[in-house]
């Protein structure tokens, strides 16, 4: 599947217009499980802060994850008392399940969530959602690991957090700095397309959502936050870490096999004149050239190593043919995935067959160069053979790129249907506002 050229299903980002009073622009979800002690204080403090600092209408939604204490009663009481507070009751646990359920049903164009302990300084809330309201970004996250963040927490949690993010960078090539900070926001139209692709319903939900968004090319804005850790947190660190590692393995395997249709998340360019289409210049050409050059350089090195090894046991022509064949198979597979963004196994055999035709052309060029060298001198030096082959491979490389782009991996733009949501959850919604 292609991720660079598909038009996808997301519209261009635009600044959200000022809406009529009472229509919420922001929906802040507070997932809770047995939080009767802190819930009322959290909601009242959050409401007061938003009413004082947020220039748009808002809603605070309490997402109760099957609490067994007095949390549901307090949530219902707050929803009945305040028109900008709603409560949702889920009969199954899971922070990811709660967020997906509420976000999928919300009518607000900007969706956010924060932990009930309010560990994050609320002054970061407006900077978090401002890039989404303006149309600049698709998602926004708070980061405790930014250089300008101020964090108060124990060494154990600090070590686990940094180690986890290093694992994400090393295994999933994640570029965001803090996956598990309970302070995030997303535009609704992005959530509608992205959430059906996220499988996790627990604590790994955040990480999976961010990795898929980043791989699809969506823009993630990071906000440094001030964070004071809650010493009474009920999160089970060992179990959560184990589940997260399982999630990393599952998502990494899905990305490797190309089974995730990330092209459905393609975002068109905005209205900046620099982003407008330029005639006679194929889209993605610059990126493909860079990818092809990188793959070509590695393939050439791989070919030369193979040739030098095979040359020890046979003639130059047989060593060249075998080395070029093996490097061509690897080159086609690498360009298919990395340069031209083709995912999945569909058409892989056909692409390799076409790649072999391109290989035959390269073989003719390099073999002809060797034949000409042998005709010119009876016993050429090994370094001379290598130099001739490098020049011949450069010529073959230019032709290979043109054939790959125009014939083997042509740019096909075929919009794909949206996946059907699979996250239906029984909920009970209570709100003091009739809207």
N, C-alpha and C positions, 0 to 999 in steps of 0.2 A: 504494500500500500504506500501511497505517496503522502508525505507530510509537508512538502515545500510548495506545491502548486495547486492543491485542491482548494476550491473556494470555500469549503466548509459550510457551516451553518450559522456562524456568528456574524452579526452586523458590525459595521464600523463603530468604534467607541465614540460617544458623544457626551457632552456635558449635560447632566440631568437638569431639566428646567425647574424653576421654582414652581411648586404645586400649591393647590388650594389648601387652606388651613384644615388640618384634620387628616389629610392624606399622608400616611407615613412614608418618608423617604428612606429611613433607616430602621431596620428590625434587628435589635440586639438580643440574641438568644443566650440564656443562662442555663446550661445543663446542670441538673442537680440529682443527687441520690442521697436520701436521708440527711438533708441539710436544714432541718427545722431550726437549728440553733442560729445559723447565719443568713438564712434566706431573706427574712424581712429587712434586716439591716442592709444587705447587699442591694436589694431592689430599690429601697428608698434612697440610698446614697447614689445609685446609678441614675435614677429618675431626676433627682435634684441637680446632678451635674449636667445631664443632657438639657434640662429645661433652662439652665443658666448659660450654657456655652454653645449648644448646637443650634444653628440657624434654621433648620428644617424640622418638620414634624417627625416624630419618632415613635417607636413602640418597643417595649421590653417584653420579651416572651420567655416565660419560665417553662423549661422542658423537663418534666419530672420523669426520671428513668425508673419507674416501678418502685418508688420509695415505700417503705413499710412503717415509717414513723408519721409525724404530723405534717410533713412537707406538703402533701397534696391539699390539706385543709388551708394551710397558710397561703399557698399559691392561689387557690380559688378565692380566698378572702381578698388578697391584693388585686386580683383581676376584677372582682366585683366593685372594689372601692375606687380604683383608678382607671379612667378610660383608655390610657395609653399603656396598660399592662394586660397581657394575655397569659393564659396558662394552658399547657398541653400535657396530657397524661399518656405515657406509654407503658404498656404492660410488660415490656422486656427491657433489660438493661443494655447499656452501650452508648458511650458519648457520640460515636459516629452515627449510630442509628438515630439518636435524638436530633442531631444537627441536620442529617439528610431529610428526616421527616418534616421538621419545621421549615427549613429552607425551601424545600420543594413545594410547600403549600403557601408560602408567604407571598404577599402582593407588593412588598417593598422592593424597590429597585436595587438597594444596597443591603446586604445581609452580613451580620457580624456575630461573633460570639466571644464570651469571656468567662473565665472561671468564677464560681460563686464567692471564692475567698477574696476576690478583688486584689490579687497580688500585684497586678500591673497598675501603675499610677494612671488614673483616669485622664490626666492631661494629654496622654498619647492617643486618646480615642479619636479626636477630631483629625489629627495628622494621619491616623490610620485610614479613615474613610474618605478624606478629601481627594486623594488621587482617583478613587473610584467614582466619586460624584462628578469630578471634572472630566472624566473620560480618559485620563492619562494611563490608568492601569486596570488590569483585570482582577487581580487579587492583591491583598495587602496583609502583611504579617508583622507582628511585634518580634523584635529580636533582643534577647538577653545577652547575646554574644558579640554585639557590636562594640567597637572601641569606646563609643560615647555612652553606652548603657551603664547604669548603676544598679548593681545586683547585690542583694544580701541573702545568702543561703549557705548551707553547710558544704564542706568539701566533698562529701559523698555525692550529693546531688550535682554539684558542679562537675565532678569527674565524669559521672554517668552521662550528663548532658553533652559535654564536649566529646566524649568518646563516641556517643551515638551519632553525632553530626559528622565526625570524622569517618565513621563507617558509611554513612550516606554518601559522602563525597568520594570515597574510594570505590564503593560498589555500584552506586547508581549515578555517579558523576553529578550529584546535586550541587548547585551553586548557591542556593539560599543558605543562610547561616544558622537558623534556629527553627527546627521542624516542630518541636513540641510545646512551644510557648502558647499558653491558652489565651490568645489574643489575635484574632484573625478576622478578615472581611473579604467578601467576594461580591461581584456584580451578579444580579439575579439571572441575566441571560446566559452568563458563563456557567453558573451553577446548574441551570436546567440541562445543559449539554454535558457538563463534566461529571456531575454526581452519579449518573447511571453507569459510568465506567469505574467508579470506586467501589471495591468489594468489601473492604473492612468496615465493621460496625462498632469497633472499639477505639482504643487510643491510637492505633496506627492510621486511623482515618485521615488525620491531618497530613501525615507524611505522604501517604499515597496520593492524596489530592494534589499536593504541591509538586510531587515528582511528575505526575501526568501533565499537569498544567505547564510545567517548565519544559518538558520534552515536546509538548505541542507548540511551543513558542509563545505562550501567553506571557504577559508582562506581570511580574510579581514585585510589588513595592515593599521595601523593608523599613520599619520605623524603630529606631533605638528606644528602649523603654527602661523605666526605673522599676525594679522588681524586688519585692520583699517576700521571701518564701514563707509559706504557711507551715509551721511546725506540726500542725494537727492534720495535715493532709492524709486522706485515707487511701491514696494511690499505693498499690502493691508494686514496689519497684522491680523485684525479680520477675514476677509474672508478666508485668508490662514489658520489661526488656526482652523476655523470651518471645512474647507475641510479636513485638516489633521486629525482631530478627527474622522470624518466620515470614512476616510481611515483606521485609526487604528481599528475601529469597524469592518469594512468589512474584513480586513486581519485577525484579531483575530478570527472572526467567521469561515473563511475559514480554518485556521489552526486547530481550534477545531474540525471541522467536517471532516478533512482529505481530503478535496476536491482538494487540490493542489498536483499535481504529482511531489513532490520534489525529488523522487528517480531518476528522469531523469537527475538530476544534480550531481549524485554521481561521485566522482573523484577517480580514482585508485591511489594506492600508487606509489611513485616515485622510483628512482633507489637506494635509500639508502639501504644498506644491512640489516639494522634493520627493514626495512619495508617489506622485502620479506616474502613470505608465509612460515610458519613453518608447516611441515607435522604433521598430527594427532592432530592438535589443531583447532577446529572449529572457523571460523571468528566471531567476535562479542561476544565470550563467556564471556570474562571478563566484558564487558559493560552490558551484559544481567544478569550476576550474581549480579552485583551491583544494577541494577534496580529491579531485583526480590527480593533481600534482603530488599531493601527499601519498596517496595510494601508489602512484606510479613510481615515486622515489623508493618507497619500501619494496615494491615489486622488483624494481631493477636491482636493488641490493640483494634480494632473495634470489633472483635469477643468476647474478654473478657468483654468489656463493655456491649455488647448485652446479653451475657450469665448471667452476674451479674444482669442485669435488668429483664430478663425472669425468672431467678431462684426465684425471689420474688413471682411469681404468679404460678409456676408449679414445677414439678419434674426435677431432673438433666438431665435425658435423653431427655425429650421434649425441655428443655431450650437449651441443647447442639445442638440438631438437628436443631432447628429454627435459633439459632445464627450462626451455621456453614453454613446453607443454604444461609442466607443473606450475610454473609461475603464472601462466595465463589463466589456469583454473582458479588460482587464489586471487588473481587480479580481478577477474570477472565477479567473483563472489563479494570481494571487498567493495568494488565500485557499485555493485547492485545495491548494497545496503547503505554504505556511507556516503557515496557521491550523489546517487540518483534517488535515494530514499525509498527504495522498493522493499516492502516488508512482507513477511509471510513466505510460504513455500510455493504459492501459485506462480506458475510460469518459470520456476527456477531451472527446470531441465531445458526449456526452450532458450532461456537466456544463456545457459552454458553452451548449448549447441551453436547459437549465434556468436558467442564469444570465441568458440573454436574456429569459426570462419575468419574472425578478426585475427586470431592466432596464426592461421595459415598465411595471412598476408604478412604478418610480422616475421614469420619463419622464412618466407620468400625473400624479404628484405635482408635479414641477418645472414641467411645461408648464402645469398648472392654476394653479400659483402665479404664473407669468408672465402667463397670461391674466387672472387677477384683478388683477394689478398694472396691466396695460395698460388694463383697464376702469376702474380707479380714477383713472388719470392718463394723459393723451394722450402725454406725452413724459417718461417716468421717467429719472432720472439713472442713469448706468452703475453708480455705487456702490450705488444703491438696488436695482438688478437683482441685483447680486452678493449683497447682504445677504439678499434674499428667497430666492435660490437656495441659500444656505448653510443657512438654516432649513429649507427644503424637503428638502435633502439629509440633514440630521440625522434628520428623521422617516423618510425612506426608508432610512437606514442601519440604524435599529433593526429595521425590518421585514425588511431584507435579511439581517441576522444570523439572525433567527429562521427565515427560509425556508432559508437555507444550512444551518443546523444540523439542522433537522427534515426537509428535503426533498431538497436538492441533495447534501449530504454527511452522510447519517445515520450514526450510530455503529454499524457492523457489526463484530462480533467473531467472526471465523472463524479458528480455529487452523489453522496450515499445517504440512504435514509437514516433517520435517527433511531437508536435502539429503544426498545420499549422498556420503560421503567420497571424494575423488579423489586421495589422496596416498599411495597404497601404495608403499612403498619396500622393497627387499630389505635385510634387516638380519641381523646376527649378534649375538646377545646372549650375553654371558658374565657370570656373577655367581658369587661365592663363596657366596651364600646360596641354599638350595634353595627358598625360598618363591616 
